[in-house]
Amino acid sequence: MSLTIIGEAVARIANKHPEFVSAHGYFELDLGIVWATVQKDVPDLLTELSW
């Protein structure tokens, strides 16, 4: 659920920060992609958002 919330937040700021990409796949879930996102992209996002 937390990744869903992050995805929705990214979609709202995408105009100001085009380096963030968001996509929805409602009927598919690739656990490899989810795990890679948790391991790399979420920490990178937190670093980018830290002021």
C-alpha positions in Angstrom: 0.0 0.0 0.0 2.9 2.4 0.8 4.2 1.9 -2.8 0.8 2.8 -4.1 0.7 6.0 -2.1 4.2 6.9 -3.3 3.2 6.2 -6.9 0.2 8.5 -6.6 2.3 11.2 -5.0 4.8 10.9 -7.8 2.1 11.2 -10.4 1.0 14.5 -8.8 4.6 16.0 -8.9 5.6 14.5 -12.3 5.2 17.9 -14.1 7.8 19.5 -11.8 10.1 16.5 -11.7 10.0 14.6 -15.0 12.8 12.3 -13.8 10.1 10.4 -11.8 8.2 7.9 -13.9 5.0 6.3 -12.8 3.1 3.4 -14.4 0.1 1.3 -13.4 -0.4 -2.4 -14.0 -3.5 -3.2 -12.2 -3.7 -6.9 -13.2 -0.1 -7.8 -13.1 2.4 -7.8 -10.2 6.1 -8.6 -10.9 7.6 -9.2 -7.5 11.1 -8.7 -8.9 10.2 -5.2 -10.0 8.6 -4.5 -6.6 11.7 -5.7 -4.8 14.0 -3.7 -7.0 11.9 -0.6 -6.4 12.0 -1.1 -2.7 15.7 -1.7 -2.6 16.9 1.0 -5.0 14.2 3.5 -6.1 12.6 4.2 -2.8 15.9 5.1 -1.1 16.9 7.2 -4.1 13.5 9.0 -3.9 13.9 9.7 -0.2 17.4 11.1 -0.9 16.0 13.4 -3.6 13.1 14.6 -1.4 15.3 15.3 1.6 16.0 19.0 1.9 
